[in-house]
Amino acid sequence: MAVPTFTAPVVTFNAIRGLFKASYTVSGTTIKAEGEGDTEYQAKRSAVVTYRNVNPLAFLDLPA
């Protein structure tokens, strides 16, 4: 499995909750990596970490 490539993030701000939400589309799949945080950086990092927790083998760069 190749290392995933993420598209440019779509970052939105929820004024009611006071949180940023980041959403990436992962190359070669229809899976979306989504995360929330107090800042844009935290939201982006949360999205990648959440994706990594769901797909632990995605970042190992193992041959197919």
C-alpha positions in Angstrom: 0.0 0.0 0.0 1.4 3.4 -1.0 1.6 6.3 1.3 -1.7 8.2 1.0 -1.8 11.6 -0.6 -4.2 14.1 0.8 -6.0 16.8 -1.2 -5.9 20.4 0.0 -8.0 20.7 3.2 -11.4 22.2 3.4 -11.4 24.1 6.7 -14.6 25.6 8.1 -15.3 27.3 11.4 -18.4 26.4 13.6 -19.2 29.6 15.5 -21.6 27.9 17.8 -19.1 25.3 19.0 -16.1 27.5 18.5 -14.2 24.8 16.6 -12.5 24.5 13.3 -13.3 21.4 11.1 -10.9 20.1 8.5 -11.7 17.6 5.8 -9.3 15.9 3.3 -10.0 13.5 0.5 -7.5 10.7 0.3 -6.0 9.8 -3.1 -7.1 6.5 -4.6 -10.1 6.2 -2.3 -13.4 7.8 -1.5 -12.6 8.0 2.2 -12.6 11.4 3.8 -10.3 12.3 6.7 -12.0 14.6 9.1 -11.0 16.3 12.3 -11.8 19.1 14.7 -9.7 21.4 16.8 -9.4 24.8 18.4 -7.1 26.1 15.6 -6.8 25.3 11.9 -3.6 23.4 12.6 -5.2 21.2 15.3 -8.1 20.4 13.0 -5.8 19.4 10.1 -3.6 17.3 12.4 -6.7 15.7 14.0 -7.9 14.7 10.5 -4.7 13.0 9.6 -4.4 11.3 13.0 -7.9 10.0 12.8 -7.3 8.6 9.3 -4.1 7.0 10.6 -6.0 5.3 13.5 -8.6 3.9 11.1 -6.0 2.7 8.5 -2.8 1.9 10.4 -1.1 0.2 7.5 -1.5 3.2 5.2 1.7 5.0 6.3 4.0 2.0 6.3 4.7 2.2 2.5 4.5 -1.6 2.0 4.6 -2.9 -1.5 1.2 -4.1 -2.8 
